[in-house]
Amino acid sequence: MTDTNTKIREHYGATGLTDRIKSALATIAPESQTLTVAQLAPLDQFHLRGIPATSELASAASIESSTRVLDLGCGIGGPARYLAATFGCKVTGVDLSSAFIDAATYLTARCGLSDRVTFQVGDALHLPFEDAVFDAVFLQHVAMNIEDRPALYAEARRILAPGGRLATYDLVRGDGDIVYPVPWARDNSTSFLLGEADTRTALEHAGFRLALWIDDTEPVLDWFKAIMADPPPSGPNLGVVMGPDFHAKTANLARNLRENRLGVLSAVLTTTGP
């Protein structure tokens, strides 16, 4: 494991995470009760705009029941469970953090989705899969932690079957320096943002063809405004997973977006050949 991977794993490492999640969920349902994807959404959606963003991306990527999906950088599995529950497809989740994978597996069992969603620890640059075994790869708020972006996109291309889709929803660099800490990094030692043009170039060089390319920054800013005007009800939320300074990190993220230091990109790309 590289030094960077070690730092990233430490950033997302969470001692006793599954036990903390169990305690938080006990405030809304007993351990024996099956939970829904909607109930878990405030806790398990690690990306801006949450389920609506994943829903839009899934529609653009033409996800259906027969689609074999890899959720790359799956966190604790929120999007993977949403895709399986909504479309009936089978989803594999991979993440560098073993604590996230343990929590993802637990939460999936609580939702009764273990027959459709599985998880394993893995490195996005060295995935433990044969070539061409997935129809779609979801990459949501992950690439900014990966320095070797060409290798990331090449690996996604390798595991996609002919006609496969890469659905990405990620942050891109804008103007000026990033204000840290943010949810994915405490400083620039583990933050590897690219601008929109460089992101597109890296994807095309990896063998992808553009199908959808949208600047989603304004919808995200509107979402932040709505949250500030009408905060969500109390209950389990991302602070359980990301720690007590999560709100400060989120505030910096919102500032970076408002000041055009960051932007938000939604894209779907297809493989260009065998």
Secondary structure, 3 states (H helix, E strand, C coil): CCHHHHHHHHHHCCCCHHHHHHHHHCCCCCCCCCCCHHHHHHHHCCCCCHHHHHHHHHHHCCCCCCCEEEEECCCCCHHHHHHHHHHCCEEEEEECCHHHHHHHHHHHHHCCCCCCEEEEECECCECCCCCCCEEEEEEECCHHHCCCHHHHHHHHHHHEEEEEEEEEEEEEECCCCCCCCECCECCHHHCCCCEHHHHHHHHHHCCEEEEEEEECHHHHHHHHHHHHHCCCCCCCCCHHHHCCCHHHHHHHHHHHHHCCCEEEEEEEEEECCC
